[in-house]
Amino acid sequence: MSGLQLTEFVKRPDVGNTGRATRVRANFFEVQSFPQNNIHHYDVTITPDVPPVINRKIWKTFEDQDGQGSLKGIKPVYDGRKNIFSPKALPLEDNAGMFEITLPEDDARASSSKRPPRIFKLKIKKTGEVVMEELRRFLSGQGACTSGCLTAIMVLDVLIRHLPSMTYATVGRSFFTPQDAKPLANGAEVWQGFYQSARPAVGRMMVNVDVSATAFYESGPLPQMVVKILNWRTVDELRRGISDRDRVKLEKVLRSLKIKVVHRGENNRRYKISKLTSTPADQTFFKVGDSEEKQDVASYFNKTYGKKLSFPFLPCVVVQNSTFLPMEVCEVVPGQRHMKKLNEKQTAEMIKFTCQKPNMRANKISQGLNLLNYKDNDYMQQFGMSVKQDMAVVNARILPTPTVSYNPSTRDGAFVPQGGAWNLRGKRVAQGATLGSWSVVCFTNERIVPMQDIQRFVREMCTTFMDTGMNVVNKTPPITHADPQGNIDRTLKEAWLKAGNAAKAAPQLIVCILPNTGVPLYAEIKRISDTVIGVATQCVQSKHIHDAKKQYCANVCLKVNLKLGGMNSFIVPQQIPFISSRPTILFGADVTHPAPGDMNRPSIAALCASMDARASRYASSIRVQANRTEIIADLANMVKELLKTFYQSSGQKPERILFYRDGVSEGQFKQVYDNEIAAVRAACTSLDADYKPTITFVVVQKRHHARFFPIDQNDTDRTGNCLPGTVVDTNIVHPFEFDFYLQSHAGLQGTSRPTHYHVLYDDNKFTADQLQDLTYRLCYLYGRATRAVSIVPPAYYADLLATRARFHSRGEHWSDTDATSESMDGEGHMASFGVVKPELQKVMFFM
């Protein structure tokens, strides 16, 4: 085998064995058999072009007719788009066929309709055979993952999906059912669903099954929906008429929603809402027939259908360009996905619904197995595929906890945390910053937050700052009240001047007291302080001013200390030899994209890098780049900047680079490998042709569906989750590449999600134990919390930084759900982003 390259990425060097052995259940179900023989692959074209859900109905109709004699009892499976896979060759002349299918009328287009029945052409043509042997070779580590191998995995994916996709609402790899649906606020509801995916694992295929949930629109009478969207109690409350503002809000939600009409008896046609009228039904006029006579919609309905409108004061919906329908004859069609971003209330309800204790989730997954029906599935039987009905039991290990160090002068200066969390009692930060030049701005009315309350709060803060190891030189900073709707730019510049004049020194910090958690004010404060003035800001909510709890003040202190260049904690050098024994830099990178459907705003690339041998302090770099591009376009220059900063701050050139890259899916590994690793190298040689540090590049993934459930009570934390430090690198991982799952945090609620780490490149020749152990220990070094975090800090910081950079754009109108600024094009958006001031880039201003 040595002559053949199995993978461009890194082969698993060995399997880890550090830590205490345990066993967990994983939501993977073993494929006990899959087809031995080649599978026949056909290309399908359906005309006219319709969405997958209709394609499936057409295929089902074709199949119910035994393919007009061309299936002969063979059960092929269909992906709803272009591909058909069959266990046997279909008896088609020249391996091709053309068929006409008439779609039977559903209730939405009843027989009395004047519309002709829908006729479709179905064209099938053989494209080749899928060699299942290639997949077997890949799983046993004897062959690479070729494109044929990917198609073989796709065959199994389409096979397990075929039957449920004919029965349930399908979204991506999940199926949703309205059973057990729960209402969300404002006319939406959440449906329970199940995710499934065929995954290659060590020596075998597995099916990954998980519960999922997504938002749908509630079905039923449209006026009821309107009441919910606008947050009223009854339709009668709308008698006063709907304000323009409410109408715009309604139209935003209702536009392109499908409705059916209920005033024509059997003939309940479906329509898509294109807009709302600006007038109520009894004041909306249209021309009748060819005459010049105009009639209002309410009178027309009364005359034509003998229906006196109960709600003539509601606007009409406009369908098919210019047909007006009163809302009360419309019903929202069930099963329509809620594509827009959920508002705060809906999000909170959604979290409540999806947050399930581990044992509940495990039971739900087992129930899902019945719904997905692998057992009595004619298609799977004909293909010769069977899936074990029990969750896989997997060997895991619980890694040893590192020693966390604060200031050695204190009683608990160094300690081993229990259960992944600790507190600051009796501890001082490792290096406290000095706070001399600062001021406070209160954006809440003086009647609500009077001056003496703020002064008391500042005294309380100063005491905690000093107790926690910072040096506060000026304990009476200037305090100002300001208008949250006013000129924030001027307010902050005045606060900056006041700080400087009071201390006769360059201002270090502005503390901002905010009335609430609203985004617009926060966003503007951060844009101006980060990109215009270049000073750290610490926002606090006004509700904490009256009653500042010790714990709260201590948490604020951790953030302020980092923003001023201090260091909160570290791990003893002996426990992180990879970083402490030779100059080593850690990078974390992430790219965030704008909200779905937003094609104008840019994507943001964020890069953070450690600055010292303790890997506690980080510097940062940000770029905006083309919408939805995943590869970091200017990575070489960003890395170069941070390598220079590392040299300036430590006087050394890093000899080793460990790069954690967040936000990349499997399909993009190759692109990232080809582009970004080369960019890191190019950054090094651009500084000096002979500068060639060793590089390790690891992809960090949170968005996957692997979950672990503890078996042994002793290895369970109080939330029923696995203990922090649980690592899995056998059974359910890649057949031979270097990857592992690590759950590094203590659960708070629901089922914890382990993080998946996949090594794409490694000059540093890590063993499994070394990389797993280092990654876990680093999770105890997240600067603003006293707990181990779920994702390695460099990647976590990059994520925070990218989120912060969103606020650096001028001219945004931040609202409850998201920013809106339709007026700008892509170029305009790119140009609207301010650059973070250089002095802030060197400290953790984004905390």
N, C-alpha and C positions, 0 to 999 in steps of 0.2 A: 504493500500500500504506500510505502514511503515516497515512491516516485510521483504519485498522483496527489495534487493539492486538493484536500477536501474542502477547504474554505479560505477565503482571503482574510477573514477575521482571525481571532485567536482560538486555538483549540484548547479545550479544558486541560490545564496542566496536571490536575489531580483532583481528588474530591477532598473537601475539608474534613478535619476531625477534631479541631479545637472545640472545647465546650462540653456541656452535659448532654448526652444523647436523650432524645425523647421521640415520641411519634405523634403525628397530627393527621387529621383528616383533611384532604384537599378537595375542592369541588371539581375534581377531574374524574371521569368515568372511563375505564379502560375499554378500548376497542378490542374485542376478543378475536374477531376475524374480519377481514375485509377482502374484496375480490382478488383472486389469484390471477385471473385471466385479464387480457387487455379489455379496456372499456371503449365502446364505439362513441365517437364524438361527432355531433351534428351541429351545423350552424342553422339558426332559425331566423327567418325574416317575416314579420307580420306587418301587413299594410292594410289600411292606413296606420300610421304610427300612433300608438296609445301607451299610457303608463303601464308599468309592470303588473299592477293589480288587475287591469283588464286583460293584459297578455295571459295571465294565469287562468282567467275565466275562459278565454278562447281555447287555451290548451286543454283545460278540463273538459270543455264541450267536445273537443276533438277526441280526447281519450275515451269519454263516455260512449262515443260512436265507434270504439275500437279503431280510431284513426281511419275511419271510412274503409276499413278492411286492411289497413297497412300496418297495424300494430300486432295483430295475431296473438293477443294476450301478453305481449312483451310489455314490461313496465319501465319505460324510460323516465328520467327525472329532468326537470326544467328549472332554470335559474330565474325565469321571469323576464329575461332580456334576450340574449342571443344564443345561449348554449343548451343543448340537449345531450345528456349522457345515457347510453343504453347498455345493459349487460350483454345483450346479443345484437347482432347486426339486424337492422330493420329490413323487412323484405320490400325494398324500394327498387324500381328499375333504375339502373345506372347510379344507385346510391343517392337518388334525389327524388323529390316529389313536390307537387303543387296542389293545394287543397283550398276549397272554399268553405268557410265556416259561418253559419248564421248564429249570432248570439241570441239565445232565447231572451224574451222580455223579462226584466225583473220588475218588482213592484213600482220602481221609480218611473218606468215607461210602460204604463198599463196598456192593454190591448186596444182600448178605445182611442189611443193617441193617433194623431194624424201623421206622426213621423214613421217613415219606413223602417223595417227591422234593419239591424246593422249587420252588414256582410263584410267579412274580412278574408284576405288571402294569406294563407300560411305556406311558406316555402321552406322545405327542409333539404339540406344538402350535407353529405358527409364530409368532414374536414380531416379526419384521421383517427388514429387510435391512441388511447392513453395507456402507456406501459406501466402497470401497477408495480412491476418488479423494481422499477427505478426508485419508487417510494420505499420499498422494503430495504433496498441497499442503503439508502440515506439513513433510515431509522437505525440500522445496525452499524452505522459508521463506516460503511464500505464504499459509499458513493457521495458525491456532492449534491447539494440541493439545486438540481438543474431546473430548467423551465418546465420540462416534462414532469418532474417531481412536484412542482408547485401545482400543475394542472391535476395531478393525481390527488393532492390534498383537496383541491377545489371540488373534485368529483365527490369525495366523502362529505364535504361541506354542503353541497347542493343536495346530496342524498338525504342527509338528516333533516334538511330544511324543507324538502319538497312537500311533505304531507301537511305540516303545520302552516306552511305559507298559503295553502289552499283554503285554510279554515280561519286563520286569525289575522288581525291587523299586523302587518309586517313593517318594522322599521330597522333598517340595517340588518344586524344579525339577531335581532330580538323579535319576539311575538308578544302581542299585548291582547288582553281580554278584558271586557268591561265588567266581568264578575269582580266583586269586591272593590269596585271603583269608589273613590272618596272625593267629595267636592273640594276644590281649592277655591280661594276667593275669586270674585269677579268673573263668573261664568266659565271657569275652567274646571276640569276634574282630573284626578290622577288615576291612571290605569296600571294594574300590576302586569308585569311581563316576565318573560324568561329569555335569557341570552344563551346562545349555544354556538360553539365553534370547534371544528376538528383541529386538534393541535398535534404536531409531531412531538414526541417525547423520547426518553432514552429507551431505544429498542422496541418502541411500540407507538401506536397512535392513541390519543386520548380525546375525549370530548369534554370541553370545559363548559360547565353549565352554571349559570348564576341568575339570581333574581335581578330584574331591573324595573324601572318605573318611568313613565313619561306622561306629559300633560296632553290631554285632549280637550276639545271644546265640549261643554255639556250639550246634549241634544234636547229638543223639545221646542215649545212655542217661543218665537222670537221676542215678543214683548217681555217675557220672563227673563230672557237673557239680557235684554237692555237694562232692566232694573238691577240685575246683578253687576253688570259692567260699571254702572254709574253709582253703585253702592247705595241704592235706595231700598226701601222695604217693599213697596207695592207699586203696581203700574199707576194706580190712582194718584200717587204723589207726582207723577209726570204731567198731570192735567194742566199745570201752570205753563206747560210748554218746556222745550229743551233749549238751554242757552247755547249760543254758538260754540262756546268752549267745550261743552259736553258733547255737542254734535260731532265736533272734530275728533274728540276722544273716541266716540262710538265708531265713527267711520274708520278710524285707524284699526280698531279691533275687527270690525265686521267685513272690511274689504276683502274680497275673494273667499269669503266663507260660503259653503254650499248650503242651499236651503231647498225645501220642497214646498209646493203650494198645496193647500188643503181645502180650497173652496170649490173645486170642480169635481167633487165626488171621486170617482175612480181615477180620473186623469191627474194624478199628482206629480206633475213634472218637476225635475230638478233644475235649479239655476245657480249661477254664481253671482254674489252681490258685487256690483261694480262701484256703487257709491250710494249716498243717501240724499234725499231731496232737502233743500234748505227750508222748505215749508211743510206744515202738517198736511195730512191726507185731505182734509176738507178745504185746503187752500192751494192744493197742487193741481193745476189745470193742464189739460192736453186736448188736442184736436180729435174729434170723433169722426172716424171714417174719412170720406173725401170732403165733407162739408167744412165750412169755416167755423162751425159752432164749437165752442170750448166747453168742457165739462170738468168738474173737479172729481178726484178719484173716489171720494167718499160717496158722492151721489151716484157715480157710475156703478159702483159695486152694489149699491142699494137697488138700482134700477135693473141691472143685468142679472145679478145673482140672488136678488131678494135678501141681501145681507146688509143689515144696518150695522155700521162699524161701531164697536164698543170703545175704540181708542182713536177717534178721528184726529186727536191732537198730536199723535206721534207722526214723525216724518215717514215717507215711503222709502222702500228700498228700490234702487234702480238696477234692473238686470238687462242683459242683451242690449246695451247702448241706451235704449229709451223706453223700456217698459217699466211702468210704475206699479209696485205691489204694496198694499197696506201691510204693515208689519204683522197684524193679527192673522193674516191668511198664510203666514210663512212659518215653517218649522225648521230648526237647524238639524241637518242630516247627521246621524251619529257616526262616530269613528273618524272624526277629523282631528288631525294632530295640531297641537298648539305650537306653532313654529316660533312665535315671538318670544323675546326674553321675558321671564316671569318677573312680576314686581315683588317688592319686599315681603308683602303679606303672603303671596302665593309661594314664594321660595321657602318661607318659614313652615308653611303647611306641608310642602313637598318633603322637606327634611324630616318632619315628624313622621310622615308616611314611610319613608325609605329607611329610617334609622331603626334597625332591628338588632336585638341581642344575637350573638353568634349562634346559640342553639336554635333560636327561632328561624334565623336565616337558613341554617342547615336543613331544618324541616321543610321550609318553603321550597328549597332547591330539590329535595327528594319528591315533593308533590309535583314540581315542575316536570320531573322525569316522566310521570304518568301522562301529563298533558302533551309532552313532546313525543310520547308513544314510540319508543324504540323497539318494544317487545313484539307487538302484533302489527308490524308494519310490512305490508306486502312488498313494498318497493325495496326495503332493506333486505328482506328475505330473498328476493329474486337476485339481488346483487351479491348476496352472501356476506352481509355485514351484520355483526351483532355487538351489542354494547353491554358491559357488565352493569348490573342495576345498583351496585353499592359504590359509594365514594371511595376513591383511592386512599389507602393508609400509607403515609409517607414518612420516611425517617427524617428527623430534623435535629438540630442541635441548639442549645441555648448558650450563647457566647458569654464569656466572663465580662463583668461590668468594669469600666475603667475607673481610675481614681481621678476625681475632679479637684482642681486646686484653685482656691481663692487666695487672698493675701495671707502669706505664711505667719504674719504677726498675730492672727486671730486664733481662737480656740479650735474652731473647726476648719482651719485653713485648707486641709486636704482630707477628703473623705470618699468613701465608695457609696454612691447613692443606692437606695433600696427602691425597687419597683419603678425605676425610670423617672423619678421625680424627687425634688428636694425643695427647701426654702432658704431664704437668706438670713434667717435668725442667727446671730452670732458670727456673721461672716462679713468681710469687707472685700471690695473688688480688688483684683490683682494689681491693677495700676489705675489709681483714681486721677481723673483730669482735674484741672483747676478752673473754676468758674468765677470770672471777675467782672466781665463786661457783658451785661444782659439786661433785657427789659421784658415787661409783661403787657400784652394787649388783650383786653376783654371785649369780645364781640357780642356781649349780651348786655341788655339794658341795665343801667346802674340801679334801677328800682329792684330788679330781680337778683342781681349780684352786686351788692354794695361794696364800696372800697374797703371797709374794715374786714369783710369776709375774704377778699382777695389777699389782704395783708396777712390775715391769719393763715391762709392756705400757703402763702409764700414762706412764712416762718416754719410751718409744718414740713414743707418740702426741703427747706435748707437743713433742718434738723436731720431728716432722713438721709439727704445727700451726704452730710458729714458722717453720720453713723455708718453709712454704707461705704465710706472710704474715699469720697471725693473731697476736694478742697474748695470750699466756697468762700471767696475773699469778700465779695459784696453781698450782704444779706438783705439789703433794701433796694432792689432794683426799681427804676421808674415804672409806674403803672398807668396805663391809659385805657379809657373806654372808647370804643369805635363802633361805627355803624356797619353791620354785616352786609348791608346792601350798598354801602358807599364805595369810595375809590380805595380798593385794597392795596394797590400799588403805593399810593401816597401814604396810607396808614402805616404800612410796614417800613417804608423808608424813614418816616418820622420816628418810629419806634427804634429803628437802627441808630439814628442820630442821637436820640435820647440816651440809649445805652452807651454809646461812645463818649458823649459829653460827660455823663455821670461818672464813668470810670477812667476817663482820659486814656482809653485803650481801645484797640480794634474790637468791635462787637463780636461776641461768640455765639449768642443764642437769643432767640425771641420766643417766649412762651406765649402761645395763643389759646385763649379760653373760648371755646365754641359753644353756641347755643344748643346744638344737636349733632346728629351724625350725618347731616346732609352733605352730599358730595360737592356741590358747586363752590361753597366757601372754602372747604378744605383744599379742593383742586387748585383754586386761585392762589391761596396762601403758598402752597408748595411750588407752583409754577414761578411765582415771583421770588420766593426766598432761594429756590434752587438755581434758577436760570438768570434772574435779573440782578438780585443783590449779592447772592453768594454768602448766605449766613444760614446756620442750622436753625430749624424751628422745631418746637415741641408743642403739639396740639393736645389740649386736655378738654374734656367735656365739662360744661358748667355744673352738671349735677354732682360732680366730685368735689366742687369747691367747698360746699357747706359741710361735707363730712368726708374728709380725706382719710381713708383707711391706710394703715401702715403698709399693708401688702401692696396697695395701689401705688403709693409713693415710691416704694422700693422698685416696682416694675418700671415706673417712669424714670427712676434714677438709672436703671440698667441701660435704657435707651439713650438718655442724655449723655452718659459717660462715653458710650460708643461714638455718638455724633461729635463729641469734642476730642476724639482721638485716644480715649482711654482704653483699657482692656479689662473685661469683666472676670474671665476665668480662663484656665488653660489645663491641659493634661500633661502630667509629668513626662519629660522627654523620653525616659526609658520605655514608656508605653506606646510611643509613636515613633519608633526608630527610623522608619522610612523618611519622616519629615525632619527629625532632629539630627540625624547623623551626618547628613550632607545638605547643602543649601537646596531646598525643594520648594516649588511653588504649586499651590492648588488653584485650579481654575474651575469656575462654575459658569455655565452658559445656558441661556434660554431664549426662545423667540416666542413672543405672544402675538396673537392675531386679533383684529377687531371682531366685533360681534358678527354672528352669521348674517349673511345677506348684505353686509356693509362692504361695498366694493371700492370705496374711495379712500378710506383711512389706511395708513401704512401699517405694516407689521413692525414690531420693535425688537431689536436684538440687544440683549443685555449680557455683559460679561463682568464677573467679579474675580478677584485674585487675592490670595493671601499675601501678606507683606512681611512675615517674619517666621522664625523657626517654631513658634508656638501655634501657628495657623489660627490665630484668634482675631487678627485685624485684617480687614480687606479693603482694597481700593476697587474702583469700578469704571466701566466704560459703556456708553450707550450709542446705538445707531438706529436711525429709522430706515426702513427699506421697503421695497415694493410689496403691495398688498398680498398677503398669503404666501410669501416665499419662505420656505422653511430653512434653507441653507443660509448661514450668516454671510452676507455679501462682503463685508469689510473686515472679516475676522483677523486677517494678517495684521492690519494696522492697529486693531484693538489690542491684540496680544502684545504687539511691539510696545505700545504705550504702557501697558501694565508691567512688562518685563523691565522697562526703564524705571518705573516707579518702585518696583521691588529693589532694584539696584540702589536707587537713591535712599530708600528707607533702611536697607540692611547692609549696604556696602558690598554685597556679594552678587554674583550672577548665579541664578538657579542652575544646578547641575541636572535636576530631574523635574519633570512636569507631570502632574497627575491632573487630568482634565475630565471633569464630570459634565456631561451634556444632557440637559433635560429637554423634554418635549419633542422627541423624535420617534416616529412609529417604525415598525419593522420594515415597511416598504421603502423607507428612506435611508436605511442603514448604508446602503451602497453609495448613495449620493454624498452622505455626510462623510463617509470613509474617504471617498475620492477627493472631495473638496476641502473639508475642514482640517483634516490631519496635515494635508499639504500646506494649508494656510499657516498652521502653527509652526511648521518647519521653516517656511518662507520668512516668517517674522523673526525667527532666530538668526538665520543666515543674513538677513538684511541689517542686523546689528553688527555682525562680524562673520565673515565667510567661514571661519573655523569654529563658530559657536554651534555645537550640536548636542544639546542636552537630550537625555533619554526621555521618551514620551510614552505615557499610558493614557488611552482614551476610552472612557467608559460612558455608555448611554444609560441614563436614569429614567425609568418609566413608572409612572403612577397610574396611568390610564389603562388598566388591564383588568381582567375579571378573575384573577386567581385569589382565593381566600383560604385561610387556614383555620381549622377548628381544633382546639386542644382535645386530647383523649383522656390524658391523665390529670386528675383534679389538682395534683401538686404543681403542674406546669400551666396553671391558669391564673390570670390576674382577677381582680375583684369584678371586672366588667364581663368576665367569661371569655376574654380573648387570650391569645397566646402571650407569653411573657415577652417583655422587650429583649431583643437579642436573639430571637428565634430566626434561624437561617435554614433554608432548604436549597440543596444543590444536587439532588438526585431525583430519579423517577419522572418528575413532571417538567424538568427543565429541557433545554435543547439537547438533541441526541449527542452532540460532541463539541459544541462551541462553549466558551467560557462565560457562563451566566449563572446568576443565583437570585433567590428571593430573600430579602431581609426585612423582618418587621422589627424596627429599631425603637419604636415608641410604645408607651403605655397607653392602652385604650382609654378614651374618655367616654364615648357613647357609641352605640351601634357596633358593627363588626369592623375591626381594624383592617386596613388595606396594606399588605406588605409592599415594599418597593422592589421593583425588578431592576437589577444591574446587569448590563451586558457589555463585555469587554470587546471593543472592535480592534484595538491595536495595543501592543504592549512591548516596549523596549526594556522595561524594568524587570521583566521575568518574575512577576508576582506568582506565588503559589496561591491556591484557593484560600488557605488559612490567612495568609498575610493580607490579601486584599479585603476579605470579609471582615477581618478583625479591625483593620485600620478604618474601614468605612463605618463600622459600628461605633468605634471610639469617637470618631469625629462628630457623630450625631449628638454627643454630650456637650458640644462646643457651640451651640446656637446662642448667640450673644444676648438675645432679649427675653429668654425664658429660662426658668429653672427646671427644665425637664429635657429628656432625650427627645429629639424630633424624628419625624417619620421619614425624612429624606435628607441626604447628606448636606450639611450647611452651605458649601459653596454653591450648590444647585438651588438651594432654598433662597439664598441671598440674590441670586440672579433673577429668580422669580419675583421677589419683592421689588427689585430694581426695575424690572420690565413693567410691573404694575404701576410703579411710581412715575415712570417715564410717560405713560399715557396722559398724565396731568400736565405735561410740559408743553402742550399745544395751545396756541392762542386762539381765541374766537370760538371756543367750544361752548355749547349750551348744555351743561350737565343737568340731567334730570334724574328722576327716581330710577328709571330703568337703564338709560345709557345716554351718551352724548349724542346730540343731533346737530349737524351743521351741513345741511344738504348743499349749501351754496358753493362749497369748495370742491375742486376736482382733486385727483390723486396728487398732482404736482403741488397744488396749493397747500394740501395737507402736509406734505413732506416739509415744505418751507416754513410751516407755522410752528414747528417744534423748536423751542429754545434749547441751547446747549448748557449743560450743568457747568457751573463755575469751577475752574481747575482746583481751587483750594478745597472744594467739597468733594471732588472726585477721589481725593486721597483718604477721606474718612468715610465712615459708614452712615452717610447722611440719610440713606433710604430706610433706616430702621424706624 
